[in-house]
Amino acid sequence: RREDNLITIKDLAAASGLSKSTVSRVINHSPNVKPETRERVMEAVEKLGYQPDILARGMITGMLPMVLVIVGDIQNHYFTQALAGIETTLEEQGFMVVVFDSSYDPERIVTSIHMAKTCRFAGIIPMTGFGSKRVISTLQDLDCPVILLNCHRDHVAFDRIYGDDFGAGYAATRALLRRGYRQIYHFSGNSTESFISAERERGYLAAMKEAGISVDGSMVLRGDLRQDSGARLAARCLKSAKSQVALCCNNFLMCLGAMNYAQQHGLVMWKDYGMAICEQPPVFFMKSEFIYAGPKLREIGRAAAQLLLDRINHPGRKPAVQPFPMLDI
Protein backbone atom coordinates (compact mmCIF):
# COMPACT_ATOMS: atom_id res chain seq x y z
CA ARG A 1 0.00 0.00 0.00
CA ARG A 2 1.39 3.41 -0.96
CA GLU A 3 1.83 5.84 1.90
CA ASP A 4 -0.03 8.63 0.08
CA ASN A 5 -2.90 6.18 -0.59
CA LEU A 6 -3.12 7.40 -4.20
CA ILE A 7 -3.37 4.00 -5.78
CA THR A 8 -3.56 4.22 -9.58
CA ILE A 9 -4.47 1.86 -12.40
CA LYS A 10 -0.73 1.65 -13.12
CA ASP A 11 -0.20 0.27 -9.58
CA LEU A 12 -3.01 -2.26 -10.09
CA ALA A 13 -1.50 -3.34 -13.39
CA ALA A 14 1.89 -3.93 -11.75
CA ALA A 15 0.34 -5.84 -8.84
CA SER A 16 -1.82 -8.06 -11.06
CA GLY A 17 0.68 -8.56 -13.87
CA LEU A 18 -1.82 -7.27 -16.43
CA SER A 19 -1.87 -4.32 -18.79
CA LYS A 20 -3.33 -0.96 -17.79
CA SER A 21 -5.99 -1.30 -20.51
CA THR A 22 -7.10 -4.67 -19.12
CA VAL A 23 -7.26 -3.30 -15.58
CA SER A 24 -9.24 -0.32 -16.85
CA ARG A 25 -11.80 -2.61 -18.49
CA VAL A 26 -12.26 -4.48 -15.21
CA ILE A 27 -12.54 -1.29 -13.12
CA ASN A 28 -15.08 0.14 -15.57
CA HIS A 29 -17.15 -3.08 -15.54
CA SER A 30 -16.67 -4.00 -19.18
CA PRO A 31 -18.54 -7.24 -19.99
CA ASN A 32 -15.70 -8.42 -22.27
CA VAL A 33 -13.38 -9.65 -19.51
CA LYS A 34 -12.64 -13.25 -18.56
CA PRO A 35 -13.69 -14.21 -14.99
CA GLU A 36 -10.13 -15.23 -14.05
CA THR A 37 -8.81 -11.88 -15.29
CA ARG A 38 -11.41 -9.99 -13.30
CA GLU A 39 -10.50 -12.01 -10.22
CA ARG A 40 -6.78 -11.15 -10.56
CA VAL A 41 -7.57 -7.45 -10.79
CA MET A 42 -9.98 -7.51 -7.85
CA GLU A 43 -7.37 -9.29 -5.72
CA ALA A 44 -4.98 -6.42 -6.47
CA VAL A 45 -7.74 -3.89 -5.69
CA GLU A 46 -8.28 -5.47 -2.27
CA LYS A 47 -4.57 -5.87 -1.54
CA LEU A 48 -3.68 -2.25 -2.38
CA GLY A 49 -6.90 -0.68 -1.06
CA TYR A 50 -7.71 0.99 -4.38
CA GLN A 51 -10.53 3.54 -4.28
CA PRO A 52 -11.73 4.86 -7.67
CA ASP A 53 -12.00 8.61 -8.18
CA ILE A 54 -15.56 8.74 -9.48
CA LEU A 55 -15.34 12.43 -10.37
CA ALA A 56 -12.23 11.88 -12.46
CA ARG A 57 -13.85 8.85 -14.07
CA GLY A 58 -16.91 10.93 -14.84
CA MET A 59 -14.79 13.53 -16.63
CA ILE A 60 -13.21 10.78 -18.77
CA THR A 61 -16.27 8.66 -19.52
CA GLY A 62 -18.83 11.47 -19.59
CA MET A 63 -20.90 9.92 -16.80
CA LEU A 64 -20.82 9.19 -13.09
CA PRO A 65 -21.38 5.58 -11.92
CA MET A 66 -24.63 6.66 -10.29
CA VAL A 67 -28.23 5.74 -11.12
CA LEU A 68 -31.30 7.76 -10.17
CA VAL A 69 -34.32 5.69 -9.07
CA ILE A 70 -37.55 7.69 -8.82
CA VAL A 71 -40.21 6.28 -6.46
CA GLY A 72 -43.71 7.50 -5.70
CA ASP A 73 -43.73 7.01 -1.92
CA ILE A 74 -40.73 5.60 -0.05
CA GLN A 75 -43.07 4.32 2.69
CA ASN A 76 -44.81 2.08 0.16
CA HIS A 77 -43.16 -1.35 0.30
CA TYR A 78 -43.85 -1.83 -3.44
CA PHE A 79 -41.06 0.64 -4.08
CA THR A 80 -38.74 -0.42 -1.27
CA GLN A 81 -38.80 -4.11 -2.23
CA ALA A 82 -38.20 -3.41 -5.92
CA LEU A 83 -35.52 -0.92 -4.89
CA ALA A 84 -33.72 -3.62 -2.89
CA GLY A 85 -33.42 -5.70 -6.05
CA ILE A 86 -32.20 -2.70 -8.05
CA GLU A 87 -29.57 -1.70 -5.49
CA THR A 88 -28.15 -5.21 -5.07
CA THR A 89 -27.70 -5.68 -8.81
CA LEU A 90 -26.24 -2.25 -9.54
CA GLU A 91 -23.91 -2.13 -6.53
CA GLU A 92 -22.40 -5.47 -7.58
CA GLN A 93 -21.36 -3.71 -10.79
CA GLY A 94 -19.94 -0.62 -9.08
CA PHE A 95 -22.90 1.73 -9.45
CA MET A 96 -24.33 3.81 -6.62
CA VAL A 97 -28.12 4.22 -6.43
CA VAL A 98 -29.64 7.62 -5.61
CA VAL A 99 -33.31 7.39 -4.57
CA PHE A 100 -35.75 10.27 -5.07
CA ASP A 101 -39.14 10.21 -3.32
CA SER A 102 -41.45 12.13 -5.67
CA SER A 103 -44.64 11.96 -3.57
CA TYR A 104 -46.32 11.23 -6.92
CA ASP A 105 -45.69 14.87 -7.95
CA PRO A 106 -44.74 15.23 -11.66
CA GLU A 107 -43.01 18.56 -11.04
CA ARG A 108 -40.75 16.98 -8.44
CA ILE A 109 -40.00 14.14 -10.84
CA VAL A 110 -38.96 16.61 -13.53
CA THR A 111 -36.68 18.38 -11.04
CA SER A 112 -34.96 15.11 -10.12
CA ILE A 113 -34.43 14.23 -13.80
CA HIS A 114 -32.82 17.63 -14.44
CA MET A 115 -30.51 17.00 -11.46
CA ALA A 116 -29.45 13.62 -12.86
CA LYS A 117 -28.81 15.16 -16.27
CA THR A 118 -26.72 17.99 -14.83
CA CYS A 119 -24.65 15.57 -12.75
CA ARG A 120 -24.20 13.19 -15.72
CA PHE A 121 -25.74 10.13 -14.07
CA ALA A 122 -25.27 6.82 -15.86
CA GLY A 123 -28.99 6.03 -15.98
CA ILE A 124 -32.48 6.60 -14.59
CA ILE A 125 -35.16 4.14 -13.45
CA PRO A 126 -38.54 5.83 -12.90
CA MET A 127 -40.91 3.47 -11.08
CA THR A 128 -44.10 5.38 -10.36
CA GLY A 129 -47.24 4.64 -12.34
CA PHE A 130 -48.47 8.23 -12.46
CA GLY A 131 -48.22 9.58 -16.00
CA SER A 132 -47.26 13.07 -17.15
CA LYS A 133 -46.50 14.42 -20.64
CA ARG A 134 -43.91 16.75 -19.16
CA VAL A 135 -42.13 13.87 -17.43
CA ILE A 136 -41.99 11.90 -20.68
CA SER A 137 -40.76 14.93 -22.60
CA THR A 138 -38.00 15.50 -20.03
CA LEU A 139 -36.93 11.85 -20.16
CA GLN A 140 -36.78 11.95 -23.96
CA ASP A 141 -34.32 14.85 -23.74
CA LEU A 142 -31.75 12.77 -21.84
CA ASP A 143 -28.53 11.29 -23.19
CA CYS A 144 -28.39 8.45 -20.63
CA PRO A 145 -30.37 5.17 -20.58
CA VAL A 146 -33.87 5.16 -19.07
CA ILE A 147 -35.64 2.00 -17.88
CA LEU A 148 -39.34 2.43 -17.18
CA LEU A 149 -40.26 0.12 -14.31
CA ASN A 150 -44.02 -0.44 -14.37
CA CYS A 151 -44.84 3.02 -15.69
CA HIS A 152 -45.53 4.84 -18.97
CA ARG A 153 -45.46 1.43 -20.62
CA ASP A 154 -46.89 2.59 -23.96
CA HIS A 155 -43.86 4.75 -24.81
CA VAL A 156 -41.85 2.72 -27.31
CA ALA A 157 -38.79 5.02 -27.14
CA PHE A 158 -37.76 3.54 -23.78
CA ASP A 159 -36.80 0.16 -22.39
CA ARG A 160 -39.73 -1.06 -20.30
CA ILE A 161 -40.28 -3.76 -17.71
CA TYR A 162 -43.60 -4.28 -15.98
CA GLY A 163 -45.77 -6.68 -14.08
CA ASP A 164 -49.24 -7.84 -15.08
CA ASP A 165 -51.36 -5.42 -13.05
CA PHE A 166 -54.56 -6.37 -14.86
CA GLY A 167 -53.81 -10.00 -14.03
CA ALA A 168 -53.12 -9.12 -10.39
CA GLY A 169 -56.48 -7.37 -9.99
CA TYR A 170 -58.24 -10.20 -11.79
CA ALA A 171 -56.50 -13.00 -9.83
CA ALA A 172 -57.04 -11.36 -6.42
CA THR A 173 -60.74 -10.87 -7.15
CA ARG A 174 -61.14 -14.38 -8.55
CA ALA A 175 -59.62 -15.83 -5.38
CA LEU A 176 -62.27 -14.04 -3.29
CA LEU A 177 -65.03 -15.21 -5.62
CA ARG A 178 -63.84 -18.79 -5.25
CA ARG A 179 -64.25 -18.44 -1.49
CA GLY A 180 -67.89 -17.62 -2.04
CA TYR A 181 -67.82 -13.82 -1.67
CA ARG A 182 -70.13 -11.81 -3.92
CA GLN A 183 -70.10 -8.40 -2.24
CA ILE A 184 -66.50 -7.47 -3.06
CA TYR A 185 -65.29 -3.88 -2.78
CA HIS A 186 -62.23 -2.68 -4.67
CA PHE A 187 -59.99 -0.12 -2.95
CA SER A 188 -58.41 1.63 -5.92
CA GLY A 189 -55.70 4.26 -6.11
CA ASN A 190 -56.11 7.25 -8.38
CA SER A 191 -56.93 5.27 -11.51
CA THR A 192 -57.41 8.43 -13.58
CA GLU A 193 -53.69 9.23 -13.22
CA SER A 194 -52.00 5.94 -12.31
CA PHE A 195 -51.78 3.27 -15.00
CA ILE A 196 -51.03 0.64 -12.33
CA SER A 197 -54.18 1.48 -10.36
CA ALA A 198 -56.27 1.62 -13.54
CA GLU A 199 -55.10 -1.83 -14.65
CA ARG A 200 -55.70 -3.44 -11.24
CA GLU A 201 -59.17 -1.90 -11.14
CA ARG A 202 -59.85 -3.15 -14.67
CA GLY A 203 -58.84 -6.66 -13.60
CA TYR A 204 -61.26 -6.51 -10.67
CA LEU A 205 -64.11 -5.37 -12.93
CA ALA A 206 -63.36 -8.13 -15.46
CA ALA A 207 -63.47 -10.84 -12.77
CA MET A 208 -66.73 -9.52 -11.35
CA LYS A 209 -68.32 -9.32 -14.81
CA GLU A 210 -67.18 -12.86 -15.61
CA ALA A 211 -68.87 -14.03 -12.39
CA GLY A 212 -72.10 -12.32 -13.44
CA ILE A 213 -71.97 -9.73 -10.64
CA SER A 214 -72.92 -6.15 -11.48
CA VAL A 215 -70.68 -3.49 -9.96
CA ASP A 216 -72.08 -0.07 -9.09
CA GLY A 217 -70.14 3.06 -8.20
CA SER A 218 -70.28 2.34 -4.48
CA MET A 219 -68.17 -0.82 -4.87
CA VAL A 220 -65.09 0.86 -6.38
CA LEU A 221 -63.67 3.23 -3.80
CA ARG A 222 -60.86 5.65 -4.62
CA GLY A 223 -58.03 6.03 -2.12
CA ASP A 224 -54.57 7.56 -2.25
CA LEU A 225 -52.51 4.35 -1.77
CA ARG A 226 -51.69 5.22 1.87
CA GLN A 227 -52.55 3.39 5.10
CA ASP A 228 -55.01 5.93 6.54
CA SER A 229 -56.84 5.86 3.22
CA GLY A 230 -57.40 2.10 3.62
CA ALA A 231 -58.79 2.61 7.11
CA ARG A 232 -61.25 5.27 5.92
CA LEU A 233 -62.48 3.11 3.07
CA ALA A 234 -62.83 0.07 5.35
CA ALA A 235 -65.05 2.10 7.67
CA ARG A 236 -67.41 2.78 4.76
CA CYS A 237 -67.58 -0.91 3.80
CA LEU A 238 -67.43 -2.77 7.09
CA LYS A 239 -69.13 -0.50 9.61
CA SER A 240 -72.69 -1.07 8.37
CA ALA A 241 -72.25 -4.29 6.37
CA LYS A 242 -75.35 -6.51 6.60
CA SER A 243 -73.77 -9.48 4.86
CA GLN A 244 -70.31 -10.96 4.56
CA VAL A 245 -68.13 -8.69 2.46
CA ALA A 246 -64.62 -8.88 1.01
CA LEU A 247 -62.07 -6.18 0.25
CA CYS A 248 -59.78 -6.25 -2.76
CA CYS A 249 -57.04 -3.68 -2.07
CA ASN A 250 -54.92 -2.05 -4.74
CA ASN A 251 -51.78 -2.08 -2.57
CA PHE A 252 -50.49 -3.32 0.76
CA LEU A 253 -50.62 0.00 2.63
CA MET A 254 -54.37 0.35 2.06
CA CYS A 255 -54.76 -3.31 3.02
CA LEU A 256 -52.88 -2.68 6.27
CA GLY A 257 -55.08 0.31 7.08
CA ALA A 258 -58.21 -1.77 6.42
CA MET A 259 -56.97 -4.63 8.62
CA ASN A 260 -56.14 -2.22 11.43
CA TYR A 261 -59.64 -0.76 11.27
CA ALA A 262 -61.18 -4.26 11.32
CA GLN A 263 -59.06 -5.34 14.27
CA GLN A 264 -59.97 -2.23 16.26
CA HIS A 265 -63.66 -3.03 15.74
CA GLY A 266 -63.42 -6.72 16.65
CA LEU A 267 -63.77 -8.04 13.10
CA VAL A 268 -61.99 -11.27 12.19
CA MET A 269 -60.65 -12.03 8.72
CA TRP A 270 -62.46 -14.88 6.92
CA LYS A 271 -65.11 -14.85 9.64
CA ASP A 272 -66.44 -11.32 9.24
CA TYR A 273 -64.74 -10.24 6.02
CA GLY A 274 -62.34 -11.41 3.31
CA MET A 275 -59.15 -9.69 2.13
CA ALA A 276 -57.01 -9.79 -1.02
CA ILE A 277 -54.25 -7.52 -2.33
CA CYS A 278 -53.21 -6.84 -5.92
CA GLU A 279 -49.48 -6.93 -5.08
CA GLN A 280 -46.92 -8.86 -3.07
CA PRO A 281 -46.80 -7.79 0.62
CA PRO A 282 -43.59 -7.26 2.62
CA VAL A 283 -41.77 -10.49 3.47
CA PHE A 284 -42.80 -10.21 7.14
CA PHE A 285 -46.50 -10.42 6.13
CA MET A 286 -46.23 -13.10 3.45
CA LYS A 287 -47.45 -15.81 5.85
CA SER A 288 -50.52 -13.79 6.83
CA GLU A 289 -54.00 -15.05 6.04
CA PHE A 290 -54.90 -12.61 3.29
CA ILE A 291 -54.63 -13.41 -0.43
CA TYR A 292 -52.17 -11.59 -2.66
CA ALA A 293 -51.19 -11.53 -6.31
CA GLY A 294 -48.68 -9.64 -8.50
CA PRO A 295 -45.00 -10.06 -9.44
CA LYS A 296 -42.12 -10.81 -7.09
CA LEU A 297 -40.94 -7.29 -6.38
CA ARG A 298 -37.24 -7.88 -5.67
CA GLU A 299 -36.98 -9.96 -8.82
CA ILE A 300 -38.61 -7.31 -10.99
CA GLY A 301 -36.19 -4.75 -9.49
CA ARG A 302 -33.22 -6.97 -10.34
CA ALA A 303 -34.54 -7.42 -13.87
CA ALA A 304 -34.87 -3.64 -14.34
CA ALA A 305 -31.32 -3.07 -13.07
CA GLN A 306 -29.93 -5.76 -15.39
CA LEU A 307 -31.78 -4.21 -18.31
CA LEU A 308 -30.17 -0.86 -17.46
CA LEU A 309 -26.70 -2.44 -17.30
CA ASP A 310 -27.29 -4.06 -20.67
CA ARG A 311 -28.32 -0.69 -22.11
CA ILE A 312 -25.23 1.03 -20.65
CA ASN A 313 -22.96 -1.61 -22.18
CA HIS A 314 -24.87 -1.85 -25.48
CA PRO A 315 -26.35 1.62 -26.15
CA GLY A 316 -27.29 0.93 -29.76
CA ARG A 317 -29.76 -1.85 -29.11
CA LYS A 318 -33.45 -1.50 -29.91
CA PRO A 319 -35.59 -0.68 -26.82
CA ALA A 320 -36.75 -3.85 -25.07
CA VAL A 321 -40.08 -4.72 -23.47
CA GLN A 322 -40.11 -7.32 -20.68
CA PRO A 323 -43.46 -8.39 -19.17
CA PHE A 324 -42.85 -9.94 -15.75
CA PRO A 325 -44.73 -13.07 -14.55
CA MET A 326 -47.02 -13.06 -11.53
CA LEU A 327 -46.85 -15.08 -8.36
CA ASP A 328 -48.97 -18.22 -8.32
CA ILE A 329 -51.90 -17.88 -5.90
C-alpha positions, 0 to 999 in steps of 0.5 A: 500500500502506498503511503499517500494512498493514491493508488492508480491503475498503473499500480493495479496493473503492476500488482496483477501482472496485467496491462493498464488497458485490461485493468481499466476494463475491469474497473469500468465493468466491461462485460468483455473480460474473462472471470479469471482476469477480473478475479486477478484485478480484484485481488490487487484492488483489495490488496492495495486498497484501491478507491476509484475517483468517481469524479475523475472517471466521470470527466473521462467517460462522460458519466458518473457511476450513479443511477437515479431511481424515482419512487412514488412514496418511499413508505410504500413497500412496493417501491422499497422491495423493488428498490432492494433488487435494483440496489443489489444488482447495480452495486455489484457492478460498481454503481451507486443508487440515488433514490428520489421520493417524488410523492407522486408529484410530476413537477418533483419528478422533472426536477430530479431528472434535471438534477441527474442530467446535470450531474451526468448520471449513468442512468435513470429508473422511474418506477411510479405509475403516475403519467405526465406528458412533461415527465416523458418529454424530459426523459426523452431529452436525456442522453443516458439510458432510461428504464421504465419500471411499471410506468408509462409502458406505452412509450416505445422510445424507452426500455420497459419492464412491468408486471401484469397489473390487470392479471393481479387485480383479476387474480385477487378478485377471482380468489375471493369469488372462489371463497364464495364472496359476492359483495366485493369492494375494490380499494383503488388508487387514483386510476385516472392518473395511475396506469397501475391502479387503472389496470388493477381496477380493470382486472377486478371489474373483469373478474366480477363481470365474468362471475355475473356480478354487477358493480355499481359506483359504491363498490369501487372506492378511490383512495390515495394508496396510503394506510389511513386511506385504507382505514377510511375506506374500510369504515365505509364498507365494514361499519354497516355491512349486513352481509359478509363482504370482502375487500380487494385492495390495490396495494399493501398499505391500504390493506394494512389500514383496512386490517387495522380498522377491522381489528380495532372493531373486533372483526376477524378475517375470513369470519367477518370479512375477506381480504385480497391484495393486488401486489406482493406484501412485505416479506414479514407479512407473506405468511398472513391469512390474506390473499395476494397476487402480483410479481415478485418485487425484488426480482422485478427490481433486479430485472430492471437493473440488469436491463439498465446495465445491458443498455449502458454496455450496449447503447445501440440496441433496440428498446426492449419490453419485458413483461414480468410473470405473476406469483402463483396464488 
